[in-house]
Amino acid sequence: MNNEFDFDSEDLGFEHFEPDFDEFEEVEDEDVFVRTAVLSKNNMIALLCVKTANEGGAICRVDPREAQPSVQVYDTPEKALEWFNKSLRTSHQNGWRIVYDGLPLQG
């Protein structure tokens, strides 16, 4: 069967990829906070997500008007949550309707 999604590792450039997981600090699941907001406007759906740990955080925004998702990394979880809330508030002021705000959806 010829499947257009069957790739050889050589095709992807991963044939010599060996990550060094020792350089990453282990983070306990209970130390991680994740929140996802799904927004709707004019038949468009957007996502705004935040993920924090003890020493930092990141916000990911998926906007249908942009070609790629954007990610912003923060030094502290407090800053990530502050900017997540500001972005959510600004989106709401710009006419986006919040249709879901909570834990990441499963399934």
C-alpha positions in Angstrom: 0.0 0.0 0.0 1.4 3.4 -1.0 0.7 5.9 1.8 1.8 9.4 1.2 2.6 9.7 4.9 5.1 6.8 5.1 8.5 8.4 5.6 11.9 6.9 6.0 14.0 8.3 8.9 16.5 9.5 6.3 13.9 11.6 4.6 13.2 13.4 7.9 16.8 14.0 8.8 16.5 12.1 12.1 18.8 9.3 11.3 21.5 10.7 13.7 19.2 12.3 16.2 19.9 11.1 19.7 18.5 13.5 22.3 20.4 14.0 25.6 17.6 13.7 28.1 20.1 14.0 31.0 20.2 17.8 30.5 16.5 18.2 31.3 15.4 18.5 34.9 12.7 16.1 36.0 9.4 17.9 36.7 6.7 16.2 38.8 3.2 16.2 37.3 1.7 17.9 40.3 4.1 20.8 39.7 2.7 21.4 36.2 -0.3 23.6 35.5 -2.1 23.6 32.1 -5.0 25.7 31.0 -6.6 25.8 27.5 -9.1 28.4 26.2 -11.0 27.8 23.0 -12.3 31.0 21.4 -14.7 31.6 18.5 -15.3 34.6 16.2 -16.9 34.9 12.8 -16.8 31.1 12.1 -13.1 30.9 13.2 -11.7 28.9 16.2 -8.6 29.9 18.0 -6.7 28.3 20.9 -4.9 30.0 23.8 -3.0 27.7 26.1 -0.7 28.2 29.1 1.6 25.6 30.7 3.6 26.4 33.8 6.1 24.6 36.1 8.1 25.6 39.1 10.5 27.8 37.2 8.7 29.2 34.2 5.9 28.9 31.7 4.8 29.2 28.2 1.8 30.5 26.3 0.9 29.0 22.9 -1.6 30.8 20.6 -3.1 29.1 17.6 -4.8 31.8 15.5 -6.5 30.9 12.2 -5.3 34.1 10.6 -1.7 33.2 11.2 0.3 30.6 9.2 2.0 29.1 12.3 1.2 28.8 16.0 3.2 31.2 18.2 4.8 30.4 21.6 6.1 32.8 24.2 8.3 31.6 27.0 8.4 33.3 30.4 10.9 33.1 33.3 8.3 32.6 36.0 4.9 30.9 36.1 3.4 34.1 37.5 4.4 36.1 34.4 3.0 33.4 32.1 -0.3 33.3 33.9 -0.4 37.2 34.0 0.1 37.4 30.2 -2.3 34.5 29.5 -5.0 36.4 31.4 -4.2 39.6 29.6 -4.3 37.9 26.2 -7.6 36.3 27.1 -9.1 39.6 28.2 -7.8 41.4 25.1 -9.2 38.7 22.8 -12.6 39.0 24.5 -12.5 42.8 24.1 -11.8 42.3 20.4 -14.9 40.2 19.9 -13.7 36.7 20.5 -16.2 34.6 22.5 -14.7 32.1 25.0 -16.4 28.8 24.4 -14.2 26.7 26.7 -11.7 27.6 29.5 -10.2 24.9 31.6 -8.1 21.7 31.5 -6.9 20.5 28.1 -9.7 18.5 26.3 -9.2 14.8 26.2 -10.6 12.7 23.3 
